[in-house]
């Protein structure tokens, strides 16, 4: 299932958000569809937003699938016609509105080597010993097609092409091989970065901090694990990844090249602490997945008027204009 958080007149909740299932180029508002199909109001309320689904993920996901299946029948399709909208007509929001945390990891060895080489550094031995991550800003999420404002204090605005995932179940001390029991689904993450500021901050030995806390794009949907049949290589997903700026392809990679798996990152992050429903994780940048790695001889840093699109196989495309 492909779950989309969106805003649309007549379909959004009081908080301005609604949850839909994306099928082709159409989105079915699940809560509204449940009402139109005559289901109890309590069921419709459970499908109102991704946050209400995450209150009891496995149970609500089963309910969402029931509603979607019923809406696909001839009678159901007629009854729920007014709950459907073209995807391109909607204001697409980040899948989760206010995640408890955002942890961004550092899983791709090619990126680590390239980025550190640009600063004259080797890969530290510690990187090979454990997956590491930093905390980003949950209050600075940006959705598909929404503008990203270039901070006035940077002249080195960069994108980062990343695989993201969202936690669906409260858990602690998760074993690496049990990660599927706690992950709700995957999405695309763009960890916008101010490289000049980041460079100065990290010289102090702490961070990144301000150089990365002004915007994180997430979306366009949350894709559940059952949608990846045939893409698995053990615990890795073989998904092609691509980034374009103004329509020109600059970055290409594959999620399957992660040195550390999703399970290993979750195991490390959950040691002696709880993960909560709605927590967001990023894989870190795929190799060649940012301008820092490519160098300004390939492309200058981003400026207002540019448009960045990140595409990951089976996850769709996440586009943001720079203003």
ROMITI-151225 format. One record per atom (N, C-alpha, C): residue in three letters; x, y, z. Coordinates in steps of 0.2 Angstrom, whole numbers, padded with zeros to 4 digits, always signed. Each point is the difference from the previous one (the first is absolute). Example, Ala and Ser with C-alpha at 12.3 -4.5 7.8 and 13.67 -1.06 7.14 Angstrom:
2
ALA+0066-0028+0039ALA-0004+0006+0000ALA+0004+0006+0000SER-0002+0005-0004SER+0004+0006+0001SER-0004+0005+0003
//
This chain:
323
UNK+0004-0006+0000UNK-0004+0006+0000UNK+0004+0006+0000UNK-0002+0005-0004UNK+0004+0007+0000UNK-0005+0005+0003UNK+0003+0002+0006UNK-0004+0005+0004UNK+0002+0007-0001UNK-0005+0005-0001UNK+0002+0006-0002UNK-0004+0005+0006UNK+0004+0004+0003UNK-0003+0006+0004UNK-0001+0006-0005UNK-0006+0003+0001UNK-0001+0005-0005UNK-0005+0005+0003UNK-0001+0006-0003UNK-0005+0004+0002UNK-0005+0002-0006UNK-0006+0000+0001UNK-0005+0001-0006UNK-0007+0002+0003UNK-0003+0005-0003UNK-0006+0002+0003UNK-0005-0006+0000UNK-0004+0000+0006UNK-0005-0005+0000UNK+0003-0007+0002UNK+0006-0001+0000UNK+0003-0007+0002UNK+0005+0000+0006UNK+0002+0006+0002UNK+0005+0001+0005UNK-0004+0000+0007UNK+0004-0002+0005UNK-0003+0000+0007UNK+0001+0007+0003UNK-0002+0001+0006UNK+0000+0007+0003UNK+0007+0002+0000UNK+0005-0004+0000UNK+0007+0002+0001UNK+0003+0001-0007UNK-0005+0000-0005UNK+0002+0002-0007UNK+0004-0006-0004UNK+0000-0006+0003UNK+0003-0006-0003UNK-0005-0005-0001UNK+0002-0004-0006UNK-0004-0006-0001UNK+0005-0005-0002UNK-0003-0007+0000UNK+0005-0005-0002UNK-0004-0004-0006UNK+0004-0001-0005UNK-0003-0004-0006UNK+0005-0005-0002UNK-0003-0005-0004UNK+0003-0005-0003UNK+0001+0002-0007UNK+0007+0000-0003UNK+0001+0001-0006UNK+0000-0006-0005UNK-0004+0001-0005UNK-0001-0006-0005UNK+0000+0003-0007UNK+0006-0001-0003UNK+0001+0004-0007UNK+0001+0007+0001UNK-0004+0004-0003UNK+0000+0007+0001UNK-0006+0003+0004UNK-0003-0005+0004UNK-0006+0002+0004UNK+0001-0001+0007UNK-0002+0004+0005UNK+0000-0001+0007UNK-0007-0001+0003UNK-0001-0005+0003UNK-0006-0001+0004UNK+0001+0002+0007UNK-0004+0005+0002UNK+0000+0002+0007UNK-0003-0006+0005UNK+0004-0003+0004UNK-0002-0006+0003UNK-0005+0001+0005UNK+0000+0006+0004UNK-0005+0001+0005UNK-0006+0002-0003UNK+0000+0004-0005UNK-0007+0002-0003UNK-0003-0006-0004UNK+0005-0005-0003UNK-0003-0006-0003UNK-0003-0004+0005UNK+0003-0001+0006UNK-0003-0004+0005UNK-0007+0002+0002UNK-0001+0007+0000UNK-0007+0002+0002UNK-0005-0001-0006UNK+0002+0001-0006UNK-0004-0001-0006UNK-0002-0007-0001UNK+0005-0005+0003UNK-0002-0007-0001UNK-0004-0002+0006UNK-0002+0004+0005UNK-0005-0002+0005UNK+0004-0003+0006UNK+0006+0001+0001UNK+0004-0003+0005UNK-0001+0005+0007UNK+0001-0003+0005UNK-0001+0004+0007UNK+0005+0006+0000UNK-0003+0006+0003UNK+0004+0006+0000UNK+0007-0001+0003UNK+0000-0005+0005UNK+0007-0001+0004UNK+0005-0003-0005UNK-0002-0004-0005UNK+0005-0003-0005UNK+0002+0006-0005UNK-0005+0004-0002UNK+0002+0006-0004UNK+0005+0004+0004UNK-0001+0001+0006UNK+0005+0005+0004UNK+0007-0003+0001UNK+0000-0007+0000UNK+0007-0003+0000UNK+0004+0000-0006UNK-0004+0002-0006UNK+0003+0001-0006UNK+0001+0007-0002UNK-0001+0005+0004UNK+0000+0007-0001UNK+0007+0002-0003UNK+0005-0002+0004UNK+0007+0003-0002UNK+0004-0006+0001UNK+0007+0001-0002UNK+0005-0005+0001UNK+0001-0001+0008UNK-0001+0006+0003UNK+0001-0001+0008UNK-0005-0004+0003UNK-0006+0000-0002UNK-0005-0004+0003UNK+0001-0007-0002UNK+0002-0001-0006UNK+0002-0007-0001UNK+0006-0003+0004UNK+0005+0004+0001UNK+0006-0002+0004UNK-0002-0001+0007UNK-0006+0002+0003UNK-0002-0002+0007UNK+0000-0007+0001UNK-0002-0004-0005UNK+0000-0007+0000UNK+0001-0003-0007UNK+0007+0001-0002UNK+0001-0001-0007UNK-0002-0006-0004UNK+0001-0006+0003UNK-0002-0006-0003UNK-0007-0001-0001UNK-0004+0002+0005UNK-0007-0001+0000UNK-0003+0005-0005UNK+0002+0007+0000UNK-0002+0005-0004UNK+0002-0002-0008UNK+0005-0003-0001UNK+0002-0001-0007UNK-0004-0005-0002UNK-0002-0005+0004UNK-0005-0005-0003UNK-0007+0003-0001UNK-0002+0005+0004UNK-0006+0003-0002UNK+0000+0004-0006UNK+0006+0004-0001UNK+0001+0003-0006UNK-0001-0004-0006UNK+0003-0006+0000UNK+0000-0004-0006UNK-0007-0003-0001UNK-0004-0001+0005UNK-0007-0002+0000UNK-0004+0006-0004UNK+0001+0006+0002UNK-0003+0005-0003UNK+0002+0001-0007UNK+0006-0001-0002UNK+0002+0001-0006UNK-0002-0005-0005UNK-0001-0007+0003UNK-0002-0005-0004UNK-0008+0001-0001UNK-0003+0002+0005UNK-0008+0001-0001UNK-0001+0006-0005UNK+0004+0005+0000UNK-0001+0005-0005UNK+0002-0001-0007UNK+0003-0006-0001UNK+0002-0002-0006UNK-0005-0004-0004UNK-0005-0002+0004UNK-0006-0004-0003UNK-0004+0005-0004UNK-0004-0003-0005UNK-0004+0005-0004UNK-0005+0004+0005UNK-0003-0003+0005UNK-0005+0004+0004UNK+0005+0005+0004UNK+0005-0002+0003UNK+0005+0004+0004UNK+0002+0006-0004UNK+0002-0002-0006UNK+0003+0006-0004UNK-0005+0005-0001UNK-0006-0002-0001UNK-0005+0005-0001UNK-0002+0004+0006UNK+0000-0003+0006UNK-0001+0003+0006UNK+0005+0005+0002UNK+0007-0002-0002UNK+0005+0004+0003UNK+0003+0005-0006UNK-0004+0001-0005UNK+0003+0004-0005UNK+0002+0007+0002UNK-0004+0003+0005UNK+0001+0007+0002UNK+0006+0000+0005UNK+0003-0006+0002UNK+0006+0000+0004UNK+0006-0001-0004UNK+0000+0000-0006UNK+0006+0000-0005UNK+0002+0006-0003UNK+0006+0001+0000UNK+0003+0006-0003UNK+0006-0001-0004UNK+0001+0003-0006UNK+0007-0001-0003UNK+0005+0002+0004UNK+0006-0004+0000UNK+0005+0002+0004UNK+0003+0007-0001UNK+0000+0002-0006UNK+0003+0006-0002UNK-0004+0006+0002UNK-0006-0001+0002UNK-0005+0005+0002UNK+0001+0002+0008UNK+0004-0004+0003UNK+0000+0000+0008UNK+0006+0004+0002UNK+0000+0003+0006UNK+0005+0002+0003UNK+0003-0005+0004UNK+0006-0003-0002UNK+0003-0006+0003UNK+0004+0002+0006UNK-0001-0003+0006UNK+0004+0002+0006UNK+0005-0005+0002UNK+0004+0001+0004UNK+0005-0005+0003UNK-0004-0006+0003UNK+0001-0006-0001UNK-0004-0006+0002UNK-0001+0001+0008UNK+0004+0002+0004UNK-0001+0001+0007UNK+0001+0007+0001UNK-0004+0003+0004UNK+0000+0008+0001UNK+0005+0002+0005UNK+0000-0004+0006UNK+0005+0002+0005UNK+0003-0006+0003UNK+0005-0003-0004UNK+0003-0006+0003UNK+0004+0001+0007UNK-0001-0004+0005UNK+0004+0001+0006UNK+0007+0001-0001UNK+0003-0003-0005UNK+0007+0001-0001UNK+0002-0001-0007UNK+0005+0003-0003UNK+0003-0002-0006UNK+0007-0002+0001UNK+0002-0006-0002UNK+0007-0003+0001UNK+0002-0001-0007UNK+0006+0003-0002UNK+0002+0000-0007UNK+0007-0004+0001UNK+0001-0006-0004UNK+0006-0004+0001UNK+0005+0002-0005UNK+0005-0005-0001UNK+0006+0002-0004UNK+0002-0007-0003UNK-0005-0003-0004UNK+0001-0007-0002UNK+0004-0002-0006UNK+0001+0005-0005UNK+0003-0001-0006UNK+0007+0001+0000UNK+0004-0005-0001UNK+0008+0001+0001UNK+0002+0005-0006UNK-0003-0001-0006UNK+0003+0004-0005UNK-0001+0008+0001UNK-0006+0001+0003UNK-0001+0007+0002UNK+0005+0003+0006UNK+0001-0005+0004UNK+0004+0002+0006UNK+0007+0001-0003UNK+0003-0004-0004UNK+0006+0001-0003UNK+0001+0006-0004UNK-0005+0001-0005UNK+0000+0006-0004UNK+0000+0007+0004UNK-0005+0000+0004UNK-0001+0006+0004UNK+0006+0002+0004UNK+0003-0005+0004UNK+0005+0001+0004UNK+0007+0002-0004UNK+0000-0003-0006UNK+0006+0001-0004UNK+0000+0008-0003UNK-0006+0002-0001UNK-0001+0007-0001UNK+0003+0005+0005UNK+0000-0002+0006UNK+0003+0003+0006UNK+0007-0002+0002UNK+0003-0004-0004UNK+0007-0003+0001UNK+0000-0005+0006UNK-0006-0003+0001UNK+0000-0005+0005UNK-0001-0007-0002UNK+0003-0005+0004UNK-0001-0007-0001UNK-0007-0002+0004UNK-0002-0006-0002UNK-0006-0003+0004UNK+0003-0003+0006UNK-0003+0003+0006UNK+0003-0003+0006UNK-0002-0007+0001UNK+0004-0004+0004UNK-0001-0007+0001UNK-0006-0001+0004UNK-0002+0005+0004UNK-0007-0001+0004UNK-0006-0001-0005UNK+0001+0003-0006UNK-0006+0000-0004UNK-0002-0007-0002UNK+0006-0005-0001UNK-0001-0007-0001UNK-0002-0004+0005UNK-0001+0003+0006UNK-0001-0004+0006UNK-0007+0001+0003UNK-0004+0005-0003UNK-0007+0001+0003UNK-0003+0005-0005UNK-0007-0001-0001UNK-0004+0005-0003UNK-0001+0006+0004UNK+0001+0006-0002UNK-0001+0006+0004UNK-0005+0005-0004UNK-0003+0004+0004UNK-0005+0005-0002UNK+0000+0006+0004UNK-0003+0005-0003UNK-0001+0006+0004UNK-0008+0002+0000UNK-0002+0005+0004UNK-0007+0002+0001UNK-0001+0006-0004UNK-0005+0000-0004UNK-0002+0006-0004UNK-0006+0003+0003UNK-0003+0005-0003UNK-0005+0004+0003UNK-0007-0002-0002UNK-0004-0003+0004UNK-0007-0003-0001UNK-0005+0006-0002UNK+0002+0006+0002UNK-0004+0006-0002UNK+0001+0003-0007UNK+0004-0003-0004UNK+0002+0004-0006UNK-0001-0005-0006UNK-0006-0004+0000UNK-0001-0005-0005UNK-0004+0004-0006UNK+0002-0002-0006UNK-0003+0003-0006UNK-0003-0006-0004UNK-0005+0001-0003UNK-0004-0005-0005UNK+0002+0001-0007UNK-0002-0005-0004UNK+0000+0000-0007UNK-0003+0006-0003UNK+0004+0003-0005UNK-0002+0006-0003UNK+0001+0007+0004UNK+0001-0001+0006UNK+0000+0007+0004UNK+0007+0003+0000UNK+0000+0006+0000UNK+0007+0004-0001UNK+0004-0001+0006UNK+0007+0000-0001UNK+0005+0000+0005UNK+0003+0007-0001UNK+0000+0003+0006UNK+0003+0007+0000UNK+0008+0000+0001UNK+0003+0003-0004UNK+0008+0000+0001UNK+0001+0005+0006UNK+0004-0003+0005UNK+0001+0005+0005UNK+0005+0005-0002UNK-0001+0006+0002UNK+0004+0006-0002UNK+0007-0001+0002UNK+0002-0004+0005UNK+0006-0001+0003UNK+0005-0005-0003UNK-0003-0003-0006UNK+0004-0005-0003UNK+0001+0002-0008UNK+0006-0002-0002UNK+0001+0000-0008UNK+0002-0007-0002UNK-0002-0005+0004UNK+0002-0007-0003UNK-0006-0004+0002UNK-0006+0001-0003UNK-0006-0004+0002UNK+0001-0006-0005UNK-0001-0006+0004UNK+0000-0006-0004UNK-0006-0005+0002UNK-0001-0005-0005UNK-0005-0005+0001UNK+0004-0006+0003UNK-0004-0005+0003UNK+0003-0007+0001UNK-0005-0005-0002UNK+0001-0005-0004UNK-0004-0005-0002UNK+0000-0006+0005UNK-0005-0001+0003UNK-0001-0005+0006UNK-0006-0004-0001UNK+0001-0006+0003UNK-0006-0005+0001UNK-0002+0002+0007UNK-0007+0001+0001UNK-0002+0001+0007UNK-0005-0006+0002UNK-0001+0000+0007UNK-0005-0005+0002UNK-0003+0003+0007UNK-0006-0003+0001UNK-0004+0003+0006UNK-0001-0006+0005UNK+0001+0001+0006UNK-0002-0005+0005UNK-0007-0001+0001UNK-0003-0006+0001UNK-0007-0001+0000UNK-0002-0003+0007UNK+0005-0002+0004UNK-0002-0003+0006UNK+0005+0002+0006UNK-0002+0001+0006UNK+0004+0002+0005UNK+0005-0006+0002UNK+0006+0001+0000UNK+0005-0006+0001UNK+0006+0002+0003UNK+0004-0004+0004UNK+0006+0001+0003UNK+0004-0006-0001UNK+0007+0001-0001UNK+0005-0005+0000UNK-0002-0005-0006UNK-0002+0003-0006UNK-0002-0005-0005UNK+0006-0003-0003UNK-0001-0007-0001UNK+0006-0003-0004UNK+0000+0001-0007UNK+0006+0000-0003UNK+0000+0003-0007UNK-0004-0005-0005UNK-0001-0006+0002UNK-0004-0004-0005UNK-0007+0000+0001UNK-0002+0004+0005UNK-0007+0001+0002UNK-0003+0007-0002UNK+0004+0003-0004UNK-0002+0007-0002UNK-0007+0001-0004UNK-0002-0005-0003UNK-0006+0000-0004UNK-0006+0001+0005UNK+0001-0002+0006UNK-0006+0000+0005UNK-0001+0007+0002UNK+0004+0005-0001UNK-0001+0006+0003UNK+0000+0006-0006UNK+0001-0002-0006UNK+0000+0005-0005UNK-0006+0000-0004UNK-0003+0006+0000UNK-0007+0001-0004UNK+0001+0000-0007UNK+0005+0003-0003UNK+0001+0001-0007UNK+0006+0004-0002UNK+0001+0001-0006UNK+0006+0004-0003UNK-0002+0006-0004UNK+0004+0005+0000UNK-0002+0006-0004UNK+0007+0003-0002UNK+0000+0006-0003UNK+0006+0003-0003UNK+0001+0006+0005UNK+0006+0001+0001UNK+0003+0006+0005UNK+0005+0004-0003UNK-0001+0006+0000UNK+0005+0005-0003UNK+0003+0004+0006UNK+0006-0001+0002UNK+0003+0003+0006UNK+0003+0006-0002UNK-0003+0006-0001UNK+0003+0006-0003UNK+0005+0002+0005UNK+0006+0003-0003UNK+0006+0001+0004UNK+0003+0007-0003UNK+0002+0004+0005UNK+0004+0006-0001UNK+0007-0002+0001UNK+0004-0001-0005UNK+0007-0003+0000UNK+0005+0004+0004UNK-0001+0007-0002UNK+0005+0004+0003UNK-0001+0001+0007UNK-0006+0000+0003UNK-0001+0001+0007UNK+0001-0007+0003UNK-0002-0006-0003UNK+0002-0006+0003UNK+0007-0001+0001UNK+0004+0002-0005UNK+0008-0001+0000UNK+0002+0004+0006UNK-0002+0006+0002UNK+0002+0004+0005UNK-0002-0003+0007UNK-0006-0002+0000UNK-0002-0003+0006UNK+0003-0007+0002UNK+0002-0004-0005UNK+0003-0006+0002UNK+0007+0000+0001UNK+0003+0006-0001UNK+0007+0001+0002UNK+0001+0001+0007UNK-0006+0001+0004UNK+0000+0001+0007UNK-0001-0007+0003UNK-0002-0005-0004UNK+0000-0007+0003UNK-0007-0002+0002UNK-0005+0004-0002UNK-0007-0001+0002UNK-0004+0001-0006UNK-0005-0004-0001UNK-0005+0001-0006UNK+0001-0005-0005UNK-0004+0001-0006UNK-0003+0006-0002UNK-0006+0002+0004UNK+0000+0007+0000UNK-0006+0003+0004UNK-0004+0005-0005UNK+0002+0006+0001UNK-0004+0005-0004UNK+0001-0001-0008UNK+0005-0003-0002UNK+0001-0001-0007UNK-0005-0005-0003UNK-0004-0003+0005UNK-0004-0005-0003UNK-0007+0000+0003UNK-0002+0005+0004UNK-0006+0000+0004UNK-0006+0004-0003UNK+0001+0003-0006UNK-0004+0005-0002UNK-0006-0003-0005UNK+0002-0006-0003UNK-0005-0004-0004UNK+0002-0007-0001UNK-0005-0004+0000UNK+0000-0007-0002UNK-0006-0002-0004UNK+0001-0002-0006UNK-0006-0002-0004UNK-0001-0007+0001UNK-0007-0002+0000UNK-0002-0007+0001UNK-0006-0001-0005UNK+0000-0006-0003UNK-0006-0002-0004UNK+0002-0003-0006UNK-0004+0000-0005UNK-0007+0003+0000UNK-0005-0005+0004UNK+0002-0006+0001UNK-0005-0005+0003UNK+0004-0004+0005UNK-0003-0004+0004UNK+0003-0005+0004UNK-0002-0007-0003UNK+0004-0004-0002UNK-0001-0006-0003UNK+0001-0006+0004UNK-0005-0004+0001UNK+0001-0006+0005UNK+0004-0005-0003UNK+0002-0005+0005UNK+0005-0005-0002UNK-0002-0005-0005UNK-0006-0001+0000UNK-0003-0005-0005UNK+0001+0002-0007UNK+0001+0007-0002UNK+0001+0002-0006UNK+0007-0001-0003UNK+0004-0003+0003UNK+0007-0001-0002UNK+0002-0007-0002UNK-0005-0004-0002UNK+0001-0007-0002UNK+0005+0000-0006UNK+0005-0004+0000UNK+0005+0000-0006UNK+0005+0005+0001UNK+0000+0004+0005UNK+0005+0005+0000UNK+0005-0001+0006UNK-0001-0005+0004UNK+0004-0002+0006UNK+0006-0004-0002UNK+0006+0002+0003UNK+0006-0004+0000UNK+0002-0001+0007UNK-0003-0005+0003UNK+0001-0001+0007UNK-0004+0005+0003UNK+0004+0004+0005UNK-0004+0006+0003UNK+0001+0007-0004UNK+0003-0001-0005UNK+0001+0007-0004UNK-0005+0000-0006UNK-0002+0006-0002UNK-0004+0001-0005UNK+0004+0003-0006UNK-0001-0004-0006UNK+0003+0002-0006UNK-0005+0005-0004UNK+0001+0006+0002UNK-0004+0006-0003UNK+0005+0005-0003UNK-0001+0001-0007UNK+0003+0005-0003UNK-0001+0007+0003UNK+0005+0005+0000UNK-0001+0006+0003UNK+0003+0005-0005UNK-0004+0006+0000UNK+0002+0005-0005UNK-0001+0007+0002UNK+0004+0005-0001UNK-0002+0007+0002UNK+0001+0004-0007UNK-0004+0005-0001UNK+0000+0005-0005UNK+0000+0007+0003UNK+0003+0004-0004UNK+0000+0007+0002UNK-0002+0004-0007UNK-0006+0003+0000UNK-0003+0003-0006UNK+0000-0005-0006UNK-0002-0006+0002UNK-0001-0005-0005UNK+0006-0004-0003UNK+0006+0002+0003UNK+0007-0003-0002UNK+0002-0005+0005UNK+0001-0006-0002UNK+0002-0005+0005UNK+0007+0001+0002UNK+0001+0001+0007UNK+0006+0001+0003UNK+0002-0006+0004UNK-0004-0004+0003UNK+0002-0005+0005UNK-0004-0007-0002UNK+0004-0005+0001UNK-0003-0007-0001UNK+0003-0004+0005UNK-0004-0005+0003UNK+0002-0005+0004UNK-0005-0005+0001UNK+0001-0004+0006UNK-0004-0006+0001UNK-0001-0001+0008UNK-0006+0000+0002UNK+0000-0002+0007UNK+0003-0006+0003UNK+0001-0005-0005UNK+0003-0006+0002UNK+0007+0001+0002UNK+0003+0005-0002UNK+0007+0001+0002UNK+0002+0003+0007UNK-0006+0000+0004UNK+0001+0002+0007UNK+0005-0005+0004UNK+0005+0002+0003UNK+0005-0004+0004UNK-0004-0003+0006UNK-0004+0005+0003UNK-0004-0002+0006UNK-0007-0001-0002UNK-0003-0005+0002UNK-0007-0002-0002UNK-0005+0005+0005UNK-0006+0000-0002UNK-0005+0003+0004UNK+0000-0003+0007UNK+0000-0007+0000UNK+0000-0003+0006UNK+0005+0001+0005UNK+0006+0001-0003UNK+0006+0002+0004UNK+0000+0007+0003UNK-0003+0005-0004UNK-0001+0006+0002UNK-0005+0000+0006UNK-0006-0003-0001UNK-0005+0000+0005UNK+0003-0004+0006UNK+0003-0005+0000UNK+0003-0003+0006UNK+0005+0004+0004UNK+0004+0004-0004UNK+0004+0005+0004UNK-0004+0005+0003UNK-0005+0003-0004UNK-0003+0006+0003UNK-0005-0002+0006UNK-0002-0006+0000UNK-0005-0002+0005UNK+0003-0003+0006UNK+0007+0000+0000UNK+0004-0003+0006UNK-0002+0004+0006UNK-0003-0003+0005UNK-0002+0003+0007UNK-0005+0007-0001UNK-0003+0001-0006UNK-0005+0005+0000UNK-0005-0002-0005UNK-0006+0003+0001UNK-0006-0002-0004UNK+0000+0004-0006UNK-0002-0004-0006UNK-0002+0004-0006UNK-0008+0000+0001UNK-0002+0006-0003UNK-0007+0001+0000UNK-0004+0000-0007UNK-0006-0001+0000UNK-0004+0000-0007UNK+0001+0007-0002UNK+0002+0001-0007UNK+0001+0006-0003UNK+0007+0002+0000UNK+0004-0003+0004UNK+0008+0002-0001UNK+0002-0001-0007UNK+0004+0005-0003UNK+0002-0001-0006UNK+0008-0001+0000UNK+0002-0005-0005UNK+0007-0001-0001UNK+0002+0002-0007UNK+0006+0002-0001UNK+0003+0001-0007UNK+0006-0005+0000UNK+0001-0002-0006UNK+0006-0005-0002UNK+0006+0004+0000UNK+0000+0006+0000UNK+0006+0004-0002UNK+0001+0000-0008UNK+0004+0004-0003UNK+0000+0001-0007UNK+0003-0006-0004UNK-0003-0002-0005UNK+0003-0005-0005UNK+0006+0003-0003UNK+0004-0004-0002UNK+0006+0002-0003UNK-0001+0004-0006UNK+0003+0006-0001UNK+0000+0005-0005UNK-0007+0004+0001UNK-0004-0001+0005UNK-0006+0003+0001UNK-0001+0007+0003UNK+0005+0004-0001UNK+0000+0007+0002UNK+0005+0004-0004UNK+0000+0007+0000UNK+0004+0004-0004UNK+0007+0000+0004UNK+0000-0001+0006UNK+0007+0000+0004UNK+0004-0005-0003UNK-0002-0006-0002UNK+0004-0006-0003UNK+0001+0002-0007UNK-0004+0003-0004UNK+0001+0000-0007UNK+0004+0006-0001UNK+0000+0005+0004UNK+0005+0006-0001UNK-0004+0005-0004UNK+0002+0007+0001UNK-0003+0005-0004UNK+0002+0001-0007UNK+0005-0005-0002UNK+0002+0000-0007UNK-0006-0004-0004UNK-0003-0004+0004UNK-0006-0004-0003UNK-0006+0005+0000UNK-0002+0003+0006UNK-0005+0004+0001UNK+0001+0005+0006UNK-0002+0006-0001UNK+0001+0005+0005UNK-0005-0002+0006UNK+0001+0003+0006UNK-0005-0001+0005UNK-0007+0003-0002UNK-0005-0002+0004UNK-0007+0002-0002UNK-0002+0007+0001UNK-0004+0003-0004UNK-0002+0007+0001UNK-0008+0001-0001UNK-0003+0005+0002UNK-0007+0001-0002UNK-0001+0000-0007UNK-0006-0004-0002UNK-0001-0001-0007UNK+0001-0007-0002UNK+0005-0004+0004UNK+0001-0007-0002UNK-0005-0004+0003UNK-0001-0006-0003UNK-0005-0005+0002UNK+0004-0007+0000UNK-0001-0003+0006UNK+0004-0006+0001UNK-0006-0006+0001UNK+0002-0005-0004UNK-0005-0006+0000UNK+0004-0006+0002UNK-0002-0004+0006UNK+0003-0006+0002UNK-0005-0006-0002UNK+0003-0005-0004UNK-0004-0005-0002UNK+0003-0007+0003UNK-0004-0004+0003UNK+0002-0007+0002UNK-0005-0005-0003UNK+0002-0005-0003UNK-0004-0005-0003UNK-0005-0003+0005UNK-0006+0000-0002UNK-0006-0003+0004UNK-0002+0006+0005UNK+0004+0005+0002UNK-0003+0005+0004UNK-0002+0006-0003UNK+0001+0001-0006UNK-0002+0006-0004UNK+0005+0006+0000UNK-0002+0006-0001UNK+0004+0006+0000UNK-0002+0005+0005UNK+0005+0003+0003UNK+0000+0005+0004UNK+0003+0007-0002UNK-0004+0005-0002UNK+0002+0006-0003UNK-0001+0006+0004UNK+0005+0004+0000UNK+0000+0007+0004UNK+0003+0005-0004UNK-0004+0006-0001UNK+0004+0006-0003UNK+0003+0004+0006UNK+0006+0003-0002UNK+0004+0004+0005UNK-0003+0007-0001UNK-0001+0004+0005UNK-0002+0007+0000UNK+0004+0004+0005
//
